[in-house]
Amino acid sequence: MTAHSTTAGATRREVYLPTGARWRCAWTDTTYEGGSRHTVDAPLDRIPLLLRDDAQLPVSA
């Protein structure tokens, strides 16, 4: 059984990614196909951040 995000101590979360796109984890560069559910890491110090297709984060120093 997969722990849900409201379960104490959970470090993973199941997400549904919309179809028609490829998704990439901003933290690990792992890619996921849209149109299905995936279980992703979600430790307390980091939210899941998935970028659509070849999107980039607008980060400046």
C-alpha positions in Angstrom: 0.0 0.0 0.0 1.3 3.5 -0.9 1.4 6.0 1.9 -0.8 9.1 1.2 0.5 12.6 1.6 -1.5 13.0 4.8 0.0 9.9 6.4 2.5 10.8 9.1 6.1 10.1 7.9 5.1 9.7 4.2 8.1 10.5 1.9 6.4 9.6 -1.5 3.3 10.8 -3.3 1.2 9.5 -6.1 0.5 12.1 -8.8 -1.5 12.0 -12.0 0.3 13.7 -14.9 -2.0 15.0 -17.8 -1.7 13.3 -21.2 -0.1 15.0 -24.2 3.1 15.9 -22.5 6.4 14.5 -21.1 7.1 15.6 -17.5 10.5 16.0 -15.8 11.3 16.2 -12.1 13.1 19.5 -11.4 15.2 17.8 -8.6 16.3 14.6 -10.2 15.8 15.0 -14.0 13.7 11.8 -14.0 11.2 11.9 -16.8 7.6 10.6 -16.8 5.1 10.2 -19.5 1.7 11.9 -19.2 -1.6 10.2 -19.1 -0.9 8.0 -16.0 -0.2 8.0 -12.3 3.4 7.9 -11.0 4.8 7.7 -7.5 7.4 10.4 -6.8 9.6 11.3 -3.9 8.1 13.9 -1.6 10.3 14.3 1.5 9.3 16.9 4.0 12.0 19.3 2.9 11.1 19.2 -0.8 7.8 19.4 -2.7 7.4 17.4 -5.9 8.1 19.9 -8.8 7.4 18.5 -12.2 8.1 20.5 -15.4 6.1 20.1 -18.6 7.9 19.1 -21.7 11.1 21.2 -21.9 10.1 23.9 -19.5 12.9 25.6 -17.5 12.7 27.2 -14.1 13.2 31.0 -14.2 15.9 31.2 -11.6 18.4 34.1 -11.2 21.3 34.5 -8.9 
